Amino acid sequence: MLAAVTDLTKRLMSLVAILAVCGIAVSSVSLQHHYATSKTAYCDIGETFNCDIVNRSEYSSILGIPVALIGMLGYAALAGLATVYRERSETPAMLFSAAAVGLAFALYLTYIEGRVLGVWCILCLSSLALIAAATTLAAVIWWMNRRPSRDY
């Protein structure tokens, strides 16, 4: 079912789409480092920050699928919902649900970085910031579209 989408909702959906494209870019760099064999100079900052350790650890894949690829697919889904399917009435709830799942997964991976591996990945933290921002915007979009019709 198609819904009337306000200008503010369209702008917020566009911001979610931009964040999702940035997430795809960050995740694609992370995926490249997952398969690379050489050391990453810009991401190896002492003992605290090292993307290579994180991206090549046993936690960097789930059932043989790289976490970075899962991230790329998740961000692509958010981008699709925020652009192609933004006119549908169920999209705000689906967008918020998908973003919240992505945020929960990113928080789990951040826990693994900090508590299990003991090292942080700049790319992963960047992705966490992007999905947190996208989830916040998706929550606002969902909230605005749950309320009785208003001109925002």
C-alpha positions as CSV (number, residue, x, y, z in Angstrom):
1,M,0.0,0.0,0.0
2,L,1.3,3.4,-0.9
3,A,1.3,6.2,1.6
4,A,1.5,10.0,1.4
5,V,5.2,10.8,2.2
6,T,5.9,14.2,3.6
7,D,8.9,16.3,2.5
8,L,10.6,15.9,5.8
9,T,10.1,12.1,5.6
10,K,11.6,12.1,2.1
11,R,14.6,14.2,3.4
12,L,15.1,11.8,6.4
13,M,14.9,8.8,4.1
14,S,17.5,10.4,1.8
15,L,19.8,10.8,4.8
16,V,19.3,7.1,5.7
17,A,20.1,6.2,2.1
18,I,23.3,8.3,2.2
19,L,24.4,6.7,5.5
20,A,23.7,3.3,4.0
21,V,25.9,4.0,1.0
22,C,28.6,5.2,3.3
23,G,28.1,1.9,5.2
24,I,28.5,-0.1,2.0
25,A,31.7,1.7,1.3
26,V,33.2,1.1,4.8
27,S,32.1,-2.5,4.7
28,S,33.6,-3.1,1.3
29,V,36.9,-1.8,2.5
30,S,36.6,-4.1,5.5
31,L,35.8,-7.0,3.2
32,Q,38.9,-6.3,1.2
33,H,41.0,-6.4,4.4
34,H,39.3,-9.6,5.4
35,Y,40.7,-11.3,2.3
36,A,44.0,-9.4,2.1
37,T,47.2,-10.9,3.3
38,S,49.3,-7.7,3.6
39,K,49.3,-5.5,6.7
40,T,47.1,-2.4,6.8
41,A,49.2,0.6,7.6
42,Y,46.5,3.2,8.3
43,C,44.5,0.9,10.7
44,D,47.4,-0.4,12.7
45,I,47.8,2.1,15.5
46,G,49.7,0.4,18.3
47,E,48.2,-2.3,20.5
48,T,44.8,-0.7,20.8
49,F,43.7,-0.3,17.2
50,N,44.3,-2.9,14.6
51,C,41.7,-3.7,11.9
52,D,43.8,-6.7,10.6
53,I,43.4,-8.6,13.9
54,V,39.7,-8.0,13.9
55,N,39.0,-8.6,10.2
56,R,41.0,-11.8,10.2
57,S,39.8,-13.2,13.5
58,E,37.6,-16.2,14.0
59,Y,34.8,-13.8,14.7
60,S,35.0,-12.1,11.2
61,S,32.9,-14.8,9.6
62,I,29.6,-16.5,10.3
63,L,29.1,-19.9,8.7
64,G,31.9,-19.0,6.3
65,I,30.3,-15.6,5.3
66,P,32.4,-12.6,6.1
67,V,30.7,-10.2,8.6
68,A,31.7,-7.3,6.3
69,L,29.7,-8.9,3.4
70,I,26.7,-9.3,5.8
71,G,27.1,-5.6,6.6
72,M,27.2,-4.6,2.9
73,L,24.0,-6.6,2.3
74,G,22.3,-5.0,5.3
75,Y,23.3,-1.5,4.3
76,A,22.0,-2.3,0.7
77,A,18.7,-3.4,2.2
78,L,18.4,-0.1,4.2
79,A,19.3,1.9,1.0
80,G,16.6,0.1,-0.9
81,L,14.0,0.6,1.7
82,A,14.9,4.3,2.0
83,T,14.7,4.9,-1.7
84,V,12.9,2.4,-3.9
85,Y,10.3,1.4,-1.3
86,R,9.9,4.7,0.6
87,E,6.4,5.4,-0.7
88,R,5.0,2.2,1.0
89,S,3.1,2.6,4.2
90,E,4.9,-0.3,5.9
91,T,8.4,1.0,5.0
92,P,9.0,3.1,8.1
93,A,8.4,0.1,10.4
94,M,10.5,-2.2,8.2
95,L,13.3,0.4,7.9
96,F,13.4,0.9,11.7
97,S,13.3,-2.9,12.3
98,A,16.1,-3.6,9.9
99,A,18.3,-0.8,11.2
100,A,17.7,-1.9,14.8
101,V,18.8,-5.5,13.9
102,G,21.9,-4.0,12.2
103,L,22.7,-1.9,15.3
104,A,22.2,-4.9,17.6
105,F,24.6,-6.9,15.5
106,A,27.1,-4.1,15.4
107,L,27.0,-3.7,19.1
108,Y,27.6,-7.5,19.5
109,L,30.6,-7.2,17.3
110,T,31.9,-4.2,19.2
111,Y,31.6,-6.2,22.4
112,I,33.7,-9.0,20.7
113,E,36.3,-6.4,19.7
114,G,36.6,-4.8,23.2
115,R,36.1,-7.8,25.5
116,V,37.2,-10.8,23.6
117,L,39.8,-9.6,21.1
118,G,41.0,-6.7,23.1
119,V,41.6,-4.5,20.1
120,W,39.5,-2.0,18.2
121,C,38.9,-1.7,14.4
122,I,38.5,1.9,13.1
123,L,36.4,0.6,10.1
124,C,34.1,-1.3,12.5
125,L,33.7,1.6,14.8
126,S,32.9,3.8,11.7
127,S,30.3,1.3,10.7
128,L,28.8,1.3,14.2
129,A,28.5,5.1,14.1
130,L,26.8,4.9,10.7
131,I,24.3,2.2,11.7
132,A,23.6,4.1,15.0
133,A,22.8,7.3,13.0
134,A,20.7,5.4,10.5
135,T,18.8,3.6,13.3
136,T,18.1,7.0,15.0
137,L,16.8,8.5,11.8
138,A,14.7,5.4,11.1
139,A,13.2,5.6,14.6
140,V,12.2,9.2,13.9
141,I,10.7,8.3,10.5
142,W,8.8,5.4,12.1
143,W,7.6,7.6,15.0
144,M,6.5,10.4,12.7
145,N,4.5,8.0,10.5
146,R,2.8,6.3,13.4
147,R,1.2,9.5,14.7
148,P,-2.0,10.9,13.2
149,S,-1.3,12.7,10.0
150,R,0.4,16.0,10.4
151,D,2.4,18.3,8.2
152,Y,6.0,18.0,9.3
